[in-house]
Each structure stands twice: as C-alpha cells, then as structure tokens.
Amino acid sequence: MTGAARSPSYRPDLPVRFARTYREEHDFVVSVVRRLGVPPGDVEDAVQDVFVVLHRRLHEFEADAGLRFWLRSVAFRVCSNHRRRLSVRWPRGRGEPIDPDALHDVVHRPPDEARAFSEARQALLRALSRLDDEKREVFMLTELEERTALEIAELMRTSPNTVASRLRAARKRVAGAIRAGPRALFRA
C-alpha cells in the first residue's frame, strides 16, 4: 500500500476529480494569472503552482462550490510570490519588460488606429509597471475582473477601506500617465 493510500485524507475519487478540475479550470487559471501581471514566459509555471496547491488541498473540498473563487485566491498569492521572486532577480522590480506590440490585436485596426492604440497601451502598461504590487493588483481586479471592494478585501485579506484607498491612488497614477501621453513613455 502506498503512503498516499494510507493517508487519512486520501480518497479514491480525488485523482479523477483533480484531473477533471484541471481540464475544466486550466483556461480560467491561465486568464487569472495573465491578468495578475505574470510575464508571458512564466505564466505556465505560475499556473502549475496553482494546481500543485489544489492537488495538495483538494481533499478539503466537499463540493465544487466556491472552487473558482478559491483558485483565484490561490492564483493571487502565487502571482504575488512570483513577482516578488522576479524583483529579486531583476533589482529594479520591473520584471521582464512586456512588449505591447507583441500582444495580439484581434480587432485588426487600420494602421493609424493601431499605432494610436499601441501608444495608449504602452502608456497604460508603463503606468501599471510603476505601481506597487498592492495597487496594481487592486486596479487589475477592479478594472479587469470587475470585482467589488469587499471581494478584493477578502481576497487580499485586508479592509475594504484599504482597497478603496489603493484603488483611488492607482487610478490617479494611471490617469496621470495616460494624460501625459506618449512623451511619458520616455521619462525615467
């Protein structure tokens, strides 16, 4: 008998349940990890880290209710840790630079619109890279995932007032960078 079979938390349905959950939720976790600012080359590593945690703790879930919220919470912590490791590797804390022009344009804009959009995207990415981790995460969770302050507070284990304060500061910084336009891209 293997060590896993003797473990009090082992249940024979868990391997099948894990495989099914992995298949069904992989794309969801990838999208969450991308939104949380992990560089493209490290997305799969972060996703696998999320599923390693799931594999270790799946026995705690009686039903699949709340699984996506739990996966998002784990992804949030994994991405935070990942960015922290990147800031040690690259002391400026910026991680790998993201090339906005390498992002896929699914709309197929005319060249002049595409250039203007690219410049705006560069300004936004530059502004986001200048935010500290907490403000960036609050901004991304609010603006991209349309989460409420209460949901974000629970996810980040902080108060809704702190979330609101971080969001105000992040929006002010991002709006200022976008108003400054393309010339802000060349400032240090």
C-alpha positions as CSV (number, residue, x, y, z in Angstrom):
1,M,0.0,0.0,0.0
2,T,1.4,3.4,-0.9
3,G,1.9,6.3,1.5
4,A,-0.9,8.2,-0.1
5,A,-3.3,5.3,0.3
6,R,-2.6,5.2,4.0
7,S,-3.1,8.9,4.5
8,P,-6.3,9.7,6.4
9,S,-7.1,12.4,3.9
10,Y,-6.8,10.0,0.8
11,R,-10.0,9.3,-1.1
12,P,-10.1,7.2,-4.2
13,D,-12.2,9.8,-6.1
14,L,-9.5,12.5,-5.7
15,P,-7.3,11.7,-8.7
16,V,-10.3,11.6,-11.1
17,R,-11.7,14.8,-9.5
18,F,-8.3,16.6,-9.8
19,A,-7.9,15.6,-13.5
20,R,-11.5,16.8,-14.2
21,T,-10.9,20.1,-12.4
22,Y,-7.6,20.6,-14.2
23,R,-9.2,20.1,-17.6
24,E,-12.2,22.3,-16.8
25,E,-10.4,25.2,-15.0
26,H,-7.0,25.4,-16.7
27,D,-8.0,28.2,-19.1
28,F,-9.7,30.1,-16.3
29,V,-6.5,29.9,-14.2
30,V,-4.3,31.0,-17.1
31,S,-6.5,34.1,-17.7
32,V,-6.3,35.0,-14.0
33,V,-2.6,34.6,-13.9
34,R,-2.1,36.7,-17.0
35,R,-4.3,39.5,-15.6
36,L,-2.3,39.5,-12.4
37,G,0.8,40.6,-14.2
38,V,3.0,37.5,-14.6
39,P,5.3,37.8,-17.6
40,P,4.2,35.7,-20.6
41,G,7.2,33.4,-20.3
42,D,6.3,32.5,-16.7
43,V,2.5,32.1,-17.0
44,E,2.6,28.3,-17.3
45,D,4.9,27.9,-14.2
46,A,2.5,30.1,-12.1
47,V,-0.5,28.1,-13.4
48,Q,1.2,24.8,-12.4
49,D,2.0,26.2,-9.0
50,V,-1.7,27.0,-8.5
51,F,-2.6,23.4,-9.5
52,V,0.0,22.0,-7.1
53,V,-1.7,23.8,-4.3
54,L,-5.1,22.4,-5.5
55,H,-3.7,18.9,-5.6
56,R,-2.4,19.1,-2.1
57,R,-5.7,20.6,-0.7
58,L,-8.4,19.1,-2.9
59,H,-9.4,16.7,-0.1
60,E,-10.6,19.7,1.9
61,F,-13.4,20.5,-0.7
62,E,-16.6,18.6,-0.3
63,A,-18.2,20.0,-3.4
64,D,-17.1,22.2,-6.3
65,A,-19.0,25.2,-4.9
66,G,-16.6,28.1,-4.5
67,L,-13.8,26.4,-6.3
68,R,-13.2,29.2,-8.8
69,F,-13.1,31.8,-6.0
70,W,-10.6,29.6,-4.2
71,L,-8.5,29.1,-7.4
72,R,-8.5,32.8,-7.9
73,S,-7.3,33.4,-4.3
74,V,-4.5,30.9,-4.7
75,A,-3.5,32.4,-8.1
76,F,-3.4,35.8,-6.4
77,R,-0.9,34.6,-3.8
78,V,1.1,32.5,-6.3
79,C,1.4,35.6,-8.6
80,S,2.3,37.8,-5.8
81,N,5.1,35.4,-4.7
82,H,6.2,35.1,-8.3
83,R,6.5,38.8,-8.8
84,R,8.4,39.0,-5.6
85,R,10.9,36.5,-6.9
86,L,11.2,38.4,-10.1
87,S,12.0,41.6,-8.2
88,V,14.9,39.8,-6.6
89,R,16.2,38.6,-10.0
90,W,15.8,42.0,-11.5
91,P,16.5,44.5,-8.8
92,R,14.6,47.4,-10.4
93,G,11.4,45.4,-9.6
94,R,10.1,45.7,-13.1
95,G,10.4,42.0,-14.0
96,E,10.6,41.1,-17.7
97,P,9.5,44.0,-19.9
98,I,6.3,43.4,-21.7
99,D,6.3,44.4,-25.4
100,P,2.9,45.9,-26.0
101,D,3.2,45.5,-29.8
102,A,3.7,41.7,-29.3
103,L,0.2,41.4,-27.8
104,H,-2.3,40.0,-30.3
105,D,-4.7,42.5,-31.9
106,V,-7.9,40.6,-32.5
107,V,-9.8,43.7,-33.9
108,H,-7.4,44.3,-36.9
109,R,-7.5,48.1,-36.8
110,P,-6.3,50.3,-39.6
111,P,-2.6,51.3,-39.2
112,D,-3.2,54.8,-37.8
113,E,-5.7,53.5,-35.2
114,A,-3.4,50.6,-34.4
115,R,-0.5,53.0,-33.7
116,A,-2.6,55.2,-31.5
117,F,-3.9,52.2,-29.7
118,S,-0.4,50.8,-29.3
119,E,0.8,54.1,-27.8
120,A,-2.1,54.2,-25.4
121,R,-1.5,50.6,-24.4
122,Q,2.2,51.4,-23.8
123,A,1.3,54.3,-21.6
124,L,-1.1,52.1,-19.6
125,L,1.5,49.3,-19.2
126,R,4.1,51.9,-18.2
127,A,1.8,53.3,-15.6
128,L,0.9,49.9,-14.3
129,S,4.6,48.9,-14.0
130,R,5.2,52.0,-11.8
131,L,2.5,51.0,-9.3
132,D,3.5,48.9,-6.3
133,D,2.2,45.3,-6.2
134,E,-0.8,46.0,-4.0
135,K,-2.1,49.0,-6.0
136,R,-1.6,47.1,-9.3
137,E,-3.5,44.1,-8.0
138,V,-6.4,46.2,-6.8
139,F,-6.5,48.1,-10.0
140,M,-6.4,44.9,-12.2
141,L,-9.0,43.1,-10.0
142,T,-11.4,46.1,-10.2
143,E,-10.9,47.2,-13.8
144,L,-10.4,43.8,-15.5
145,E,-12.4,41.4,-13.3
146,E,-14.9,43.9,-12.2
147,R,-14.6,42.8,-8.6
148,T,-16.1,44.8,-5.7
149,A,-14.1,46.3,-2.9
150,L,-15.5,43.7,-0.5
151,E,-14.4,40.8,-2.7
152,I,-11.0,42.2,-3.2
153,A,-10.6,42.9,0.5
154,E,-11.5,39.3,1.3
155,L,-9.1,38.1,-1.4
156,M,-6.2,40.3,-0.2
157,R,-7.0,39.8,3.5
158,T,-7.3,43.5,4.1
159,S,-10.1,46.0,4.8
160,P,-12.4,47.5,2.1
161,N,-11.2,50.9,3.1
162,T,-7.6,50.0,2.3
163,V,-8.8,48.6,-1.0
164,A,-10.6,51.8,-1.8
165,S,-7.6,53.9,-0.9
166,R,-5.3,51.8,-3.1
167,L,-7.7,51.9,-5.9
168,R,-8.0,55.7,-5.7
169,A,-4.2,56.1,-5.7
170,A,-3.8,53.6,-8.6
171,R,-6.5,55.3,-10.8
172,K,-4.9,58.7,-10.1
173,R,-1.5,57.5,-11.2
174,V,-2.7,55.7,-14.2
175,A,-4.9,58.6,-15.4
176,G,-2.0,61.0,-15.0
177,A,0.3,58.7,-17.1
178,I,-2.3,58.4,-19.8
179,R,-3.0,62.1,-19.9
180,A,0.7,62.7,-20.2
181,G,0.6,60.7,-23.5
182,P,3.4,59.1,-25.4
183,R,6.1,61.5,-24.2
184,A,5.7,60.0,-20.7
185,L,6.9,56.7,-22.1
186,F,10.4,58.2,-22.5
187,R,10.7,59.6,-19.0
188,A,12.6,57.6,-16.4
